């Protein structure tokens, strides 16, 4: 079973995302912010990180940069956002973002993007 670290500052969105991922057969670790996410990464391996772009304290792009610095292997990072600005996407590529999903998204759209990132 693949493990996904879900990072979202909204409790409601995090619970919905977690439920959706569990229904798709994934083990889910929940984090309410980037600092919680980094602590979770220190405790064990994950196969994918899904993070919100805009969060208090540290953004999803800053989190991605920290993940790239700290982890020896390339964990895919999927960023969820309501923004569609090309500058944000460019900054994401520079930070090491593996993929984007536009909010609101459909369950199958999310599942397809996850499969693309973690299945060989």
Backbone as JSON, one array per atom type, in Angstrom:
{
  "sequence": "XXXXXXXXXXXXXXXXXXXXXXXXXXXXXXXXXXXXXXXXXXXXXXXXXXXXXXXXXXXXXXXXXXXXXXXXXXXXXXXXXXXXXXXXXXXXXXXXXXXXXXXXXXXXXXXXXXXXXXXX",
  "N": [[0.85, -1.18, 0.0], [0.61, 2.15, -0.9], [1.89, 5.16, 0.54], [0.67, 8.34, 1.28], [1.42, 11.66, 1.99], [-0.58, 14.13, 3.08], [-0.98, 17.54, 2.93], [-2.51, 20.26, 4.23], [-4.0, 23.27, 5.18], [-6.64, 23.78, 5.81], [-9.0, 22.3, 7.82], [-11.38, 21.01, 7.01], [-11.01, 20.58, 4.22], [-8.73, 18.98, 4.35], [-9.68, 16.68, 5.69], [-11.59, 15.81, 3.81], [-9.92, 15.31, 1.58], [-8.24, 13.34, 2.66], [-10.11, 11.28, 3.19], [-10.96, 10.72, 0.58], [-8.54, 9.79, -0.56], [-8.03, 7.53, 1.04], [-10.22, 5.99, 0.33], [-9.45, 5.35, -2.21], [-7.54, 3.52, -1.72], [-5.12, 4.2, -0.52], [-2.66, 4.68, 2.07], [-2.77, 7.24, 4.44], [-1.11, 10.06, 5.68], [-1.72, 12.78, 7.66], [-1.15, 16.29, 7.63], [-1.28, 19.52, 8.98], [0.12, 21.74, 8.31], [3.18, 23.0, 6.84], [5.38, 22.59, 8.56], [4.53, 20.46, 10.22], [4.36, 18.57, 8.22], [7.06, 18.26, 7.44], [8.11, 17.17, 9.8], [6.72, 14.75, 9.78], [7.85, 13.55, 7.54], [10.35, 13.02, 8.54], [9.88, 10.86, 10.17], [9.28, 8.58, 8.73], [9.14, 6.81, 5.54], [7.47, 8.16, 2.64], [5.4, 7.88, -0.27], [4.4, 9.86, -1.87], [3.77, 13.36, -1.8], [1.09, 15.47, -1.23], [0.29, 18.74, -1.42], [-1.17, 21.82, -0.33], [-0.98, 24.94, -2.03], [-1.03, 27.6, -0.99], [-0.42, 28.39, 2.21], [-0.38, 29.23, 5.71], [2.62, 30.5, 7.18], [4.61, 28.63, 5.83], [4.75, 28.17, 2.42], [3.38, 25.91, -0.09], [5.28, 25.73, -2.13], [7.64, 26.5, -0.84], [7.75, 24.42, 0.99], [8.14, 22.29, -0.78], [10.73, 22.89, -1.73], [12.17, 22.5, 0.66], [11.69, 19.77, 1.07], [13.06, 18.74, -1.12], [15.66, 19.41, -0.4], [16.05, 17.91, 1.93], [15.44, 15.16, 1.59], [16.8, 12.08, 0.5], [15.94, 10.68, -1.74], [13.86, 11.13, -4.63], [10.95, 12.27, -3.87], [7.77, 12.44, -5.2], [6.0, 15.51, -5.54], [2.88, 16.82, -5.39], [1.03, 19.61, -6.11], [-1.79, 21.31, -4.98], [-4.06, 23.78, -6.02], [-5.9, 26.87, -6.38], [-5.05, 28.74, -8.07], [-3.99, 29.76, -11.35], [-1.91, 30.96, -12.53], [0.79, 31.51, -14.7], [3.3, 32.29, -13.83], [3.4, 31.32, -11.22], [3.35, 28.58, -11.69], [5.77, 28.31, -13.04], [7.57, 29.04, -11.01], [7.04, 26.92, -9.36], [8.04, 24.74, -10.84], [10.74, 25.38, -10.73], [11.12, 25.05, -8.01], [10.84, 22.36, -7.76], [8.45, 21.0, -8.0], [6.37, 18.26, -8.83], [3.91, 17.9, -10.04], [0.68, 19.41, -10.76], [-2.57, 20.12, -9.49], [-5.68, 21.4, -10.13], [-7.85, 23.15, -8.01], [-11.38, 23.38, -7.71], [-11.23, 19.79, -7.77], [-11.95, 16.69, -9.44], [-12.47, 13.39, -8.11], [-11.49, 11.27, -9.71], [-9.78, 12.61, -11.42], [-7.79, 13.44, -9.64], [-6.89, 10.91, -8.78], [-5.85, 9.89, -11.19], [-3.69, 11.63, -11.63], [-2.13, 11.06, -9.4], [-1.51, 8.34, -9.91], [0.02, 8.71, -12.23], [2.27, 9.9, -11.14], [3.31, 8.11, -9.21], [3.27, 5.47, -10.06], [5.14, 3.02, -11.84]],
  "CA": [[0.0, 0.0, 0.0], [1.38, 3.39, -1.02], [1.62, 6.14, 1.59], [0.62, 9.72, 0.81], [1.41, 12.72, 2.99], [-1.49, 15.18, 2.64], [-0.69, 18.77, 3.67], [-3.59, 21.21, 3.94], [-4.29, 24.04, 6.4], [-8.08, 23.76, 6.08], [-9.39, 21.01, 8.39], [-12.42, 20.4, 6.19], [-10.41, 20.1, 2.97], [-7.82, 17.89, 4.69], [-10.5, 15.49, 5.96], [-12.16, 15.35, 2.54], [-8.82, 14.76, 0.79], [-7.83, 12.11, 3.32], [-11.16, 10.28, 2.93], [-10.89, 10.37, -0.84], [-7.33, 8.99, -0.78], [-8.23, 6.23, 1.69], [-11.18, 5.25, -0.5], [-8.7, 4.89, -3.39], [-6.62, 2.47, -1.29], [-3.84, 4.72, -0.04], [-2.46, 5.03, 3.47], [-2.65, 8.7, 4.45], [-0.59, 10.79, 6.84], [-2.25, 14.14, 7.57], [-0.4, 17.39, 8.23], [-2.04, 20.77, 8.86], [1.0, 22.8, 7.83], [4.45, 22.51, 6.3], [6.25, 22.1, 9.64], [4.04, 19.12, 10.55], [4.73, 17.7, 7.1], [8.49, 17.97, 7.52], [8.28, 16.23, 10.92], [6.22, 13.45, 9.32], [8.85, 12.99, 6.63], [11.47, 12.54, 9.35], [9.52, 9.65, 10.9], [9.16, 7.42, 7.87], [9.05, 7.1, 4.11], [6.2, 8.35, 1.95], [5.52, 7.7, -1.71], [3.93, 11.06, -2.54], [3.28, 14.46, -0.97], [0.12, 16.37, -1.84], [0.26, 19.93, -0.57], [-1.82, 23.05, -0.77], [0.01, 25.94, -2.41], [-1.03, 28.76, -0.09], [-0.62, 28.01, 3.61], [0.31, 30.15, 6.6], [3.96, 30.09, 7.62], [5.45, 28.15, 4.74], [3.9, 27.81, 1.28], [3.64, 24.62, -0.71], [6.53, 25.8, -2.89], [8.73, 26.47, 0.14], [7.78, 23.04, 1.49], [8.76, 21.47, -1.83], [12.18, 23.15, -1.68], [12.7, 21.83, 1.86], [11.66, 18.33, 0.81], [14.16, 18.45, -2.06], [16.92, 19.52, 0.34], [16.15, 16.97, 3.04], [15.23, 13.74, 1.3], [17.79, 11.55, -0.42], [15.31, 10.23, -2.98], [12.97, 12.13, -5.23], [9.54, 12.05, -3.56], [6.93, 13.33, -6.01], [5.2, 16.5, -4.82], [1.73, 17.28, -6.16], [0.52, 20.83, -5.49], [-3.17, 21.65, -5.3], [-4.21, 25.23, -5.95], [-6.96, 27.52, -7.16], [-4.37, 29.67, -8.96], [-3.56, 29.21, -12.64], [-0.91, 31.91, -13.02], [1.98, 30.87, -15.29], [4.47, 32.59, -12.98], [3.36, 30.4, -10.08], [3.75, 27.27, -12.21], [7.21, 28.39, -13.33], [8.23, 28.99, -9.7], [6.88, 25.55, -8.89], [9.01, 23.9, -11.54], [12.05, 25.71, -10.17], [11.17, 24.51, -6.65], [10.87, 20.9, -7.83], [7.1, 20.43, -8.01], [6.22, 17.18, -9.81], [2.64, 18.02, -10.74], [-0.3, 20.37, -10.26], [-3.98, 19.8, -9.66], [-6.48, 22.62, -9.96], [-9.03, 23.05, -7.15], [-11.79, 22.07, -7.2], [-10.91, 18.7, -8.68], [-12.75, 15.47, -9.34], [-11.72, 12.29, -7.51], [-10.78, 10.52, -10.75], [-8.69, 13.47, -11.9], [-6.73, 13.33, -8.64], [-6.36, 9.54, -8.83], [-5.04, 9.76, -12.41], [-2.44, 12.37, -11.43], [-1.35, 10.27, -8.44], [-0.97, 7.18, -10.64], [1.08, 9.19, -13.12], [3.46, 10.27, -10.37], [3.91, 7.07, -8.36], [3.33, 4.14, -10.67], [6.21, 2.94, -12.86]],
  "C": [[0.9, 1.25, 0.0], [0.93, 4.38, 0.06], [1.72, 7.55, 1.01], [0.57, 10.65, 2.01], [0.56, 13.86, 2.43], [-1.3, 16.4, 3.54], [-1.71, 19.83, 3.26], [-3.94, 21.94, 5.23], [-5.77, 24.09, 6.74], [-8.46, 22.36, 6.59], [-10.4, 20.28, 7.51], [-11.83, 19.81, 4.9], [-9.47, 18.93, 3.24], [-8.59, 16.6, 4.95], [-11.1, 14.93, 4.68], [-11.09, 14.69, 1.67], [-8.38, 13.42, 1.35], [-8.84, 10.99, 3.06], [-11.12, 9.8, 1.49], [-9.7, 9.45, -1.12], [-7.46, 7.61, -0.16], [-9.19, 5.37, 0.88], [-10.52, 4.7, -1.77], [-7.63, 3.87, -3.01], [-5.26, 2.93, -0.81], [-3.83, 4.84, 1.48], [-2.18, 6.52, 3.49], [-2.09, 9.19, 5.78], [-1.06, 12.23, 6.65], [-1.32, 15.14, 8.25], [-1.17, 18.68, 7.96], [-1.2, 21.94, 8.37], [2.32, 22.18, 7.39], [5.37, 21.96, 7.39], [5.84, 20.71, 10.09], [4.45, 18.14, 9.46], [6.2, 17.31, 7.17], [8.79, 17.01, 8.67], [7.82, 14.84, 10.51], [7.21, 12.78, 8.39], [10.06, 12.44, 7.38], [11.16, 11.21, 10.04], [9.38, 8.42, 10.02], [8.95, 7.8, 6.42], [7.61, 7.32, 3.64], [6.45, 8.23, 0.46], [5.16, 8.95, -2.5], [3.53, 12.09, -1.5], [2.28, 15.24, -1.8], [0.01, 17.56, -0.91], [-0.55, 21.05, -1.2], [-0.71, 24.04, -1.13], [0.11, 27.04, -1.36], [-1.41, 28.29, 1.32], [0.09, 29.04, 4.48], [1.68, 29.61, 7.0], [4.88, 29.73, 6.48], [4.54, 27.67, 3.61], [4.22, 26.4, 0.78], [4.92, 24.6, -1.52], [7.74, 25.78, -1.96], [8.88, 25.08, 0.74], [8.46, 22.13, 0.48], [10.27, 21.66, -1.83], [12.83, 22.45, -0.5], [12.74, 20.32, 1.68], [12.82, 17.95, -0.09], [15.52, 18.52, -1.37], [17.13, 18.36, 1.3], [16.09, 15.49, 2.66], [16.22, 13.25, 0.25], [17.2, 11.06, -1.74], [14.25, 11.24, -3.4], [11.51, 11.78, -4.97], [8.72, 12.98, -4.45], [6.11, 14.27, -5.12], [4.13, 17.03, -5.77], [1.13, 18.48, -5.43], [-0.91, 21.06, -5.96], [-3.37, 23.15, -5.08], [-5.44, 25.69, -6.73], [-6.35, 28.47, -8.18], [-3.99, 29.0, -10.28], [-2.52, 30.11, -13.3], [0.34, 31.18, -13.51], [3.23, 31.13, -14.46], [4.55, 31.65, -11.78], [3.82, 29.02, -10.53], [5.25, 27.24, -12.5], [8.01, 28.31, -12.03], [8.15, 27.59, -9.12], [7.86, 24.59, -9.55], [10.41, 24.13, -10.99], [12.22, 25.13, -8.76], [11.24, 22.98, -6.64], [9.51, 20.23, -7.76], [6.99, 19.4, -9.14], [4.95, 17.3, -10.63], [1.71, 19.0, -10.03], [-1.69, 19.79, -10.41], [-4.79, 21.03, -9.26], [-7.67, 22.33, -9.05], [-10.17, 23.81, -7.8], [-11.49, 20.99, -8.24], [-11.85, 17.53, -8.44], [-11.86, 14.35, -8.79], [-10.91, 11.53, -8.56], [-9.62, 11.31, -11.34], [-7.5, 13.39, -10.94], [-6.08, 11.95, -8.7], [-5.46, 9.34, -10.05], [-3.7, 10.47, -12.25], [-1.54, 11.63, -10.44], [-0.72, 9.06, -9.13], [0.17, 7.6, -11.55], [2.38, 9.42, -12.36], [4.1, 9.11, -9.61], [3.94, 5.68, -8.96], [4.38, 4.13, -11.77], [5.68, 2.92, -14.27]]
}
